[in-house]
Amino acid sequence: MGTFKIEGGHQLHGAITPQGAKNEALQILCAVLLTDEAVTIHNIPDIVDVNKLILLLEDLGVKIQKKGKGSYTFKADDVNTGYLQSEQFKKDGGGLRGSIMLVGPLLARFGMGYIPKPGGDKIGRRRLDTHFEGFVKLGATFRYNREEHFYGVEAKELKGTYMLLDEASVTGTANILMAAVLAKGTTTIYNAACEPYLQQLCKMLNRMGAKIQGVGSNLLTIEGVEKLGGTEHTMLPDMIEIGSWIGLAAMTRSELTIKNVSWENLGVIPSVFRKLGITLEQKGDDIFIPKHEDGYEIQNYIDGSILTIADAPWPGLTPDLLSIILVMATQARGEVLIHQKMFESRLFFVDKLIDMGAKIILCDPHRATVIGHDFKSQLKATTMVSPDIRAGISLLIAALSAKGTSTIHNIEQIDRGYENIEERLKAIGAKIVRL
């Protein structure tokens, strides 16, 4: 189990560039299975979850060539579908939540898709019903081995249909979309997710020859085609990493520039941070954050009531940023209610912040009230264990702002979502060592 040792209380300075988007990568990489032609992808983040998926593709028989940092060419012209029923696949596929998105492309092209119960963050229930209900509506037969927790779908032919998703699941929409592009006839997906990463997937598939309309809306219409071709694709910067660096700048009262953020794809993220009192300046496609020497003040609502920040499907605020916003609020001037609607275990890391001296009331599994210190009482260093990716980065931000030397164990969770993090933080002045 890896460990970070962090000496907190130092101001940072300089510029940091966000990695390619993890959540986009997991979709885009699975889509290479939809064609036997070469697909070149740029700006792929070098992180554990993405690298695991690349290895899974290689084990499936996909030919992979590394072209440079973050750039790969994939060619799925000799896929070994027998690997899907092997014990090795059951082991490897079960260690990565993103492996669920292999099912749609495999079903569309080869008439079969299997997956062990996926792993990932322990943040509460993350059901797969939406995925498999969509496949069944397209004409697939579903089966589930309860003893081995092994899922499967099979179909001789997929047929387009109308479906209303029971939730606007990003991975569910992506998976069903990838199955539908090669189905016979027209598929309509209502209550579809419309995150920028899903829009990126749609644009890439259309360049490959798919016929998808309604991109960016919650109503997608897909006219099935017989075959897809190769393409080249560049992934967006990771909006969760961008939010993480905004939180880091605020908590350490540092002057930072976040480079190449793709402002037009950030949605409500800048305005949410501004409600917390953070000054963000747009300079070209960069975000400049000045030193907040006098701290930052949380806005109340017009009637004076306490601000509530809650997650919601796009264009609402992504749930992945709530942990970071919660940590930032511990040193703000004012109070805020954090409402994590989507996952019932994601706020359970707040006990570690309370140990550091934060004023947090955990109301229930979904809500926490934070009373800010206004930097009058600095967080105290402590020893912590990272429970998941986003809690892990939040604890790291807290440690970098705290007085004294903190230790964070189980940092493999952070490595799953953040590329080469300690070297990038050292480059802007952080005192961090990997043990």
Secondary structure as the mmCIF struct_conf table of DSSP 4:
data_model
#
loop_
_struct_conf.conf_type_id
_struct_conf.id
_struct_conf.beg_label_comp_id
_struct_conf.beg_label_asym_id
_struct_conf.beg_label_seq_id
_struct_conf.end_label_comp_id
_struct_conf.end_label_asym_id
_struct_conf.end_label_seq_id
STRN STRN1 THR A 3 GLU A 7
STRN STRN2 HIS A 13 ILE A 16
HELX_LH_PP_P HELX_LH_PP_P1 PRO A 18 GLN A 19
STRN STRN3 GLY A 20 GLY A 20
HELX_LH_PP_P HELX_LH_PP_P2 ALA A 21 ALA A 21
HELX_RH_AL_P HELX_RH_AL_P1 LYS A 22 ALA A 31
HELX_RH_3T_P HELX_RH_3T_P1 VAL A 32 LEU A 34
BEND BEND1 ASP A 36 GLU A 37
STRN STRN4 ALA A 38 HIS A 42
HELX_RH_AL_P HELX_RH_AL_P2 VAL A 48 ASP A 59
TURN_TY1_P TURN_TY1_P1 LEU A 60 GLY A 61
STRN STRN5 LYS A 63 GLY A 68
TURN_TY1_P TURN_TY1_P2 LYS A 69 GLY A 70
STRN STRN6 SER A 71 LYS A 75
BEND BEND2 ASP A 77 ASP A 78
HELX_RH_3T_P HELX_RH_3T_P2 THR A 81 GLN A 85
BEND BEND3 SER A 86 SER A 86
HELX_RH_AL_P HELX_RH_AL_P3 GLU A 87 GLY A 93
TURN_TY1_P TURN_TY1_P3 GLY A 94 GLY A 95
HELX_RH_3T_P HELX_RH_3T_P3 ARG A 97 LEU A 102
HELX_RH_AL_P HELX_RH_AL_P4 VAL A 103 PHE A 110
BEND BEND4 GLY A 111 GLY A 111
STRN STRN7 MET A 112 PRO A 116
HELX_LH_PP_P HELX_LH_PP_P3 LYS A 117 PRO A 118
BEND BEND5 ILE A 123 GLY A 124
HELX_RH_AL_P HELX_RH_AL_P5 ASP A 129 LYS A 137
TURN_TY1_P TURN_TY1_P4 LEU A 138 GLY A 139
HELX_LH_PP_P HELX_LH_PP_P4 ALA A 140 ALA A 140
STRN STRN8 THR A 141 ASN A 145
TURN_TY1_P TURN_TY1_P5 ARG A 146 HIS A 149
STRN STRN9 PHE A 150 GLU A 154
BEND BEND6 LYS A 156 LYS A 156
STRN STRN10 LYS A 159 LYS A 159
STRN STRN11 TYR A 162 LEU A 164
BEND BEND7 ASP A 166 GLU A 167
HELX_RH_AL_P HELX_RH_AL_P6 VAL A 170 ALA A 180
TURN_TY1_P TURN_TY1_P6 VAL A 181 LEU A 182
BEND BEND8 ALA A 183 ALA A 183
STRN STRN12 LYS A 184 LYS A 184
BEND BEND9 GLY A 185 GLY A 185
STRN STRN13 THR A 186 TYR A 190
BEND BEND10 ASN A 191 ASN A 191
HELX_RH_AL_P HELX_RH_AL_P7 PRO A 196 ARG A 207
TURN_TY1_P TURN_TY1_P7 MET A 208 GLY A 209
STRN STRN14 LYS A 211 GLN A 213
TURN_TY1_P TURN_TY1_P8 VAL A 215 GLY A 216
BEND BEND11 SER A 217 ASN A 218
STRN STRN15 LEU A 219 GLU A 223
BEND BEND12 GLU A 226 GLU A 226
STRN STRN16 THR A 231 THR A 234
HELX_LH_PP_P HELX_LH_PP_P5 MET A 235 LEU A 236
STRN STRN17 PRO A 237 PRO A 237
HELX_RH_AL_P HELX_RH_AL_P8 MET A 239 MET A 251
TURN_TY1_P TURN_TY1_P9 THR A 252 ARG A 253
STRN STRN18 GLU A 255 ILE A 258
HELX_RH_3T_P HELX_RH_3T_P4 TRP A 263 ASN A 265
TURN_TY1_P TURN_TY1_P10 GLY A 267 VAL A 268
HELX_RH_AL_P HELX_RH_AL_P9 ILE A 269 LYS A 275
TURN_TY1_P TURN_TY1_P11 LEU A 276 GLY A 277
STRN STRN19 GLU A 281 LYS A 283
TURN_TY1_P TURN_TY1_P12 GLY A 284 ASP A 285
STRN STRN20 ASP A 286 ILE A 289
TURN_TY1_P TURN_TY1_P13 GLU A 293 ASP A 294
STRN STRN21 GLU A 297 GLU A 297
HELX_LH_PP_P HELX_LH_PP_P6 ILE A 298 TYR A 301
TURN_TY1_P TURN_TY1_P14 ILE A 302 ASP A 303
BEND BEND13 GLY A 304 GLY A 304
HELX_LH_PP_P HELX_LH_PP_P7 SER A 305 ILE A 306
STRN STRN22 LEU A 307 ALA A 310
BEND BEND14 PRO A 313 PRO A 313
TURN_TY1_P TURN_TY1_P15 TRP A 314 PRO A 315
BEND BEND15 GLY A 316 GLY A 316
HELX_RH_3T_P HELX_RH_3T_P5 PRO A 319 LEU A 321
HELX_RH_AL_P HELX_RH_AL_P10 LEU A 322 ALA A 329
TURN_TY1_P TURN_TY1_P16 THR A 330 GLN A 331
BEND BEND16 ALA A 332 ALA A 332
STRN STRN23 ARG A 333 ARG A 333
BEND BEND17 GLY A 334 GLY A 334
STRN STRN24 GLU A 335 HIS A 339
BEND BEND18 MET A 342 MET A 342
TURN_TY1_P TURN_TY1_P17 GLU A 344 PHE A 349
HELX_RH_AL_P HELX_RH_AL_P11 VAL A 350 ASP A 355
TURN_TY1_P TURN_TY1_P18 MET A 356 GLY A 357
STRN STRN25 LYS A 359 ASP A 364
TURN_TY1_P TURN_TY1_P19 PRO A 365 HIS A 366
STRN STRN26 ARG A 367 ILE A 371
TURN_TY1_P TURN_TY1_P20 ASP A 374 PHE A 375
BEND BEND19 LYS A 376 SER A 377
HELX_LH_PP_P HELX_LH_PP_P8 GLN A 378 LEU A 379
STRN STRN27 LYS A 380 LYS A 380
HELX_LH_PP_P HELX_LH_PP_P9 ALA A 381 ALA A 381
STRN STRN28 THR A 383 VAL A 385
BEND BEND20 ASP A 388 ASP A 388
HELX_RH_AL_P HELX_RH_AL_P12 ILE A 389 SER A 401
BEND BEND21 ALA A 402 ALA A 402
STRN STRN29 LYS A 403 LYS A 403
BEND BEND22 GLY A 404 GLY A 404
STRN STRN30 THR A 405 HIS A 409
TURN_TY1_P TURN_TY1_P21 ILE A 411 ILE A 411
HELX_RH_AL_P HELX_RH_AL_P13 GLU A 412 ASP A 415
TURN_TY1_P TURN_TY1_P22 ARG A 416 GLY A 417
BEND BEND23 TYR A 418 TYR A 418
TURN_TY1_P TURN_TY1_P23 GLU A 419 ASN A 420
HELX_RH_AL_P HELX_RH_AL_P14 ILE A 421 LYS A 426
TURN_TY1_P TURN_TY1_P24 ALA A 427 GLY A 429
STRN STRN31 LYS A 431 ARG A 434
#
